[in-house]
Amino acid sequence: MVTGLLMDLKKIFADLASTLILGKNKDAAALAMDLSEKSRALAEELAK
């Protein structure tokens, strides 16, 4: 589970970087929300 969450975070970070470089702020905002949710899920999983 943790490995899957880390891979998801890696993909979201890459997508976020590319959207910010391209100046797509609305898309970046949605990705930031996804990043927040995945980070919280990872923190909860690690706390177990």
Backbone hydrogen bonds in HBPLUS format (Angstrom, degrees):
<---DONOR---> <-ACCEPTOR-->    atom                        ^
c    i                          cat <-CA-CA->   ^        H-A-AA   ^      H-
h    n   atom  resd res      DA  || num        DHA   H-A  angle D-A-AA Bond
n    s   type  num  typ     dist DA aas  dist angle  dist       angle   num
A0005-LEU N   A0001-MET O   3.02 MM   4  6.31 156.1  2.08 148.6 155.1     1
A0006-LEU N   A0002-VAL O   2.90 MM   4  6.18 155.7  1.96 151.0 157.8     2
A0007-MET N   A0003-THR O   2.97 MM   4  6.22 154.5  2.03 148.2 155.0     3
A0008-ASP N   A0004-GLY O   2.94 MM   4  6.19 154.0  2.01 145.7 153.1     4
A0009-LEU N   A0005-LEU O   2.90 MM   4  6.15 158.1  1.95 148.5 154.3     5
A0010-LYS N   A0006-LEU O   2.95 MM   4  6.17 155.9  2.01 145.6 152.1     6
A0011-LYS N   A0007-MET O   3.05 MM   4  6.30 158.3  2.10 147.5 152.5     7
A0012-ILE N   A0008-ASP O   2.92 MM   4  6.18 160.1  1.96 152.0 157.7     8
A0013-PHE N   A0009-LEU O   2.87 MM   4  6.07 162.4  1.90 153.7 158.0     9
A0014-ALA N   A0010-LYS O   3.09 MM   4  6.31 158.1  2.14 145.3 150.9    10
A0015-ASP N   A0011-LYS O   2.92 MM   4  6.16 162.7  1.95 151.6 156.6    11
A0016-LEU N   A0012-ILE O   2.76 MM   4  5.90 159.0  1.81 151.7 158.1    12
A0017-ALA N   A0013-PHE O   2.93 MM   4  6.10 161.5  1.96 148.5 153.1    13
A0018-SER N   A0014-ALA O   3.07 MM   4  6.30 163.9  2.09 149.6 153.6    14
A0019-THR N   A0015-ASP O   2.96 MM   4  6.17 157.5  2.01 149.9 156.1    15
A0020-LEU N   A0016-LEU O   2.95 MM   4  6.12 155.8  2.01 150.0 156.6    16
A0021-ILE N   A0017-ALA O   2.97 MM   4  6.15 154.7  2.03 147.3 154.4    17
A0022-LEU N   A0018-SER O   3.03 MM   4  6.20 150.3  2.12 141.3 149.1    18
A0023-GLY N   A0019-THR O   2.99 MM   4  6.07 111.4  2.48 131.0 147.3    19
A0024-LYS N   A0019-THR O   2.92 MM   5  5.26 157.0  1.97 158.6 156.7    20
A0023-GLY N   A0020-LEU O   3.13 MM   3  4.90 146.8  2.24  93.4 103.5    21
A0028-ALA N   A0024-LYS O   2.97 MM   4  6.19 152.3  2.05 148.1 157.0    22
A0029-ALA N   A0025-ASN O   2.91 MM   4  6.12 145.9  2.03 144.9 153.1    23
A0030-ALA N   A0026-LYS O   3.23 MM   4  6.56 154.6  2.29 146.3 151.9    24
A0031-LEU N   A0027-ASP O   3.03 MM   4  6.30 157.1  2.08 148.5 155.1    25
A0032-ALA N   A0028-ALA O   2.86 MM   4  6.05 149.6  1.95 145.0 153.5    26
A0033-MET N   A0029-ALA O   3.11 MM   4  6.39 147.9  2.22 141.9 149.6    27
A0034-ASP N   A0030-ALA O   3.08 MM   4  6.42 156.5  2.14 146.0 152.1    28
A0035-LEU N   A0031-LEU O   2.81 MM   4  6.05 156.6  1.87 149.7 156.6    29
A0036-SER N   A0032-ALA O   2.95 MM   4  6.16 151.9  2.03 142.5 149.6    30
A0037-GLU N   A0033-MET O   3.04 MM   4  6.35 160.1  2.08 150.7 155.2    31
A0038-LYS N   A0034-ASP O   2.94 MM   4  6.19 165.0  1.96 155.6 159.4    32
A0039-SER N   A0035-LEU O   2.89 MM   4  5.97 156.4  1.95 146.9 153.9    33
A0040-ARG N   A0036-SER O   3.00 MM   4  6.18 156.5  2.05 146.9 152.8    34
A0041-ALA N   A0037-GLU O   2.98 MM   4  6.23 156.3  2.04 145.2 152.0    35
A0042-LEU N   A0038-LYS O   2.88 MM   4  6.10 153.6  1.95 147.0 154.2    36
A0043-ALA N   A0039-SER O   2.91 MM   4  6.16 159.3  1.96 147.6 153.2    37
A0044-GLU N   A0040-ARG O   2.94 MM   4  6.18 158.7  1.98 149.9 155.6    38
A0045-GLU N   A0041-ALA O   2.95 MM   4  6.15 153.9  2.02 143.5 151.0    39
A0046-LEU N   A0042-LEU O   2.88 MM   4  6.10 157.7  1.93 153.3 159.2    40
A0047-ALA N   A0043-ALA O   2.99 MM   4  6.10 138.2  2.17 140.5 151.4    41
A0048-LYS N   A0045-GLU O   3.35 MM   3  5.56 154.2  2.42 102.0 109.1    42
